Amino acid sequence: MHTVSGGEVAGILVAVFWAILVSFLAVALVRLAQTLKATTKLVADVTDQAVPLLAEASTAVRSAQTQIDRVDAIATDVQEVTSNASALSTTVASTFGGPLVKVAAFGYGVRRALGGRKDDAPAKAPRRTVIVGRTVPASRRDKRKLRGKRD
């Protein structure tokens, strides 16, 4: 029978530890390979979905830019129309404004002259202002009573 020496036992223990270590490393490498395959598949799927989305986003941005260009053109046209309307308004006011005011004043003067008071029509009583909370002096109250009796 052969006796096992201490060096042989140490060699066997080192060999067993190396085998366990290599097994753990092999399992870790297999799992890492699976993770890399899954990641590669995920990246490929995301790329397949992202490319059409980016194309649609690009189309949407181009469409928005076209609409903005149209709105800008419309805003420029509206500004031009507003400017033209302002100029036209100023021209009409300066051309017709002065003469129309003169004609209106002349017409008012003619109406006043022709439609003046007639001799048999009584003059209108002046307007009176009523102030709440003030009493009328006695001399004025008496005149009011006399005026009411004349009518």
C-alpha positions in Angstrom: 0.0 0.0 0.0 1.1 3.2 -0.8 0.9 6.1 1.6 -0.1 9.5 0.4 2.3 12.2 1.3 1.4 15.8 2.3 2.6 17.1 -1.1 0.3 14.8 -3.0 -2.7 15.8 -0.8 -1.9 19.5 -1.4 -1.7 18.8 -5.2 -5.0 17.0 -5.2 -6.6 19.9 -3.3 -5.2 22.5 -5.7 -6.4 20.4 -8.6 -10.0 20.2 -7.1 -10.0 24.0 -6.4 -8.9 24.6 -10.0 -11.6 22.4 -11.4 -14.3 24.2 -9.2 -12.9 27.6 -10.3 -12.9 26.6 -14.0 -16.5 25.3 -13.6 -17.6 28.6 -12.1 -15.9 30.6 -14.8 -17.4 28.4 -17.5 -20.9 28.9 -16.0 -20.3 32.7 -15.8 -19.0 32.8 -19.4 -22.1 30.9 -20.6 -24.4 33.3 -18.8 -22.5 36.3 -20.1 -22.8 34.8 -23.7 -26.6 34.4 -23.2 -26.8 38.0 -21.9 -24.9 39.3 -24.9 -27.1 37.4 -27.3 -30.3 38.8 -25.6 -28.8 42.3 -25.7 -27.9 42.0 -29.3 -31.4 40.8 -30.1 -32.9 43.7 -28.1 -30.7 46.3 -29.9 -31.7 44.8 -33.2 -35.4 45.0 -32.3 -35.1 48.5 -31.0 -33.2 49.5 -34.2 -36.0 47.9 -36.4 -38.6 49.9 -34.5 -36.7 53.1 -34.1 -35.8 53.6 -37.8 -39.4 53.9 -38.9 -40.2 56.1 -35.9 -37.3 58.4 -36.8 -38.5 58.5 -40.4 -42.0 59.5 -39.2 -40.6 62.1 -36.9 -38.6 63.5 -39.7 -41.7 63.7 -41.9 -43.6 65.3 -39.1 -40.9 68.0 -38.6 -40.8 68.7 -42.4 -44.6 69.0 -42.4 -44.5 71.3 -39.4 -41.9 73.4 -41.1 -44.1 73.6 -44.2 -47.0 74.7 -42.1 -44.9 77.3 -40.3 -43.7 78.7 -43.7 -47.4 79.0 -44.8 -48.4 80.7 -41.6 -45.5 83.1 -42.0 -46.6 83.9 -45.5 -50.1 84.5 -44.3 -48.9 86.7 -41.5 -46.8 88.7 -44.0 -49.9 89.1 -46.3 -52.1 90.2 -43.3 -49.5 92.7 -42.3 -49.4 94.1 -45.8 -53.2 94.3 -46.0 -53.3 96.1 -42.6 -50.7 98.6 -43.8 -52.6 99.2 -47.0 -55.9 99.6 -45.1 -54.2 102.1 -42.8 -52.8 104.1 -45.7 -56.2 104.0 -47.4 -57.9 105.2 -44.2 -55.5 108.0 -43.8 -56.0 109.0 -47.5 -59.8 108.9 -47.2 -59.7 110.9 -43.9 -57.5 113.6 -45.4 -59.4 113.7 -48.7 -63.0 113.7 -47.5 -62.7 114.5 -43.8 -62.1 118.3 -44.1 -64.8 118.9 -46.8 -67.4 116.7 -45.0 -66.9 118.6 -41.8 -67.4 121.9 -43.6 -70.5 120.6 -45.4 -71.9 119.4 -42.1 -71.2 122.7 -40.4 -72.8 124.6 -43.3 -75.9 122.3 -43.1 -76.2 122.9 -39.4 -75.9 126.6 -39.9 -78.6 126.6 -42.6 -80.9 124.5 -40.4 -80.4 126.9 -37.5 -81.1 129.9 -39.7 -84.2 128.5 -41.4 -85.6 126.6 -38.4 -85.1 129.4 -35.9 -87.7 130.3 -33.3 -91.1 131.5 -34.4 -92.6 134.6 -32.9 -95.7 132.9 -31.5 -93.8 129.9 -30.0 -92.9 130.4 -26.3 -89.3 130.1 -25.3 -88.3 126.8 -23.7 -87.8 126.9 -20.0 -84.2 126.6 -18.9 -83.2 123.2 -17.5 -82.9 123.0 -13.8 -80.5 120.9 -11.8 -81.8 119.0 -8.8 -79.4 118.5 -5.9 -80.7 115.9 -3.5 -80.5 117.0 0.1 -80.6 120.8 -0.4 -83.6 123.0 0.3 -84.8 125.6 -2.1 -84.8 129.2 -0.6 -88.2 130.6 0.2 -88.1 133.3 -2.4 -87.6 130.6 -5.1 -90.3 128.4 -3.7 -92.8 131.2 -4.1 -91.9 131.8 -7.7 -92.4 128.1 -8.4 -95.9 128.2 -6.9 -96.8 131.3 -9.0 -95.5 129.6 -12.2 -97.6 126.5 -11.6 -100.8 128.7 -11.2 -100.2 130.5 -14.5 -100.2 127.3 -16.5 
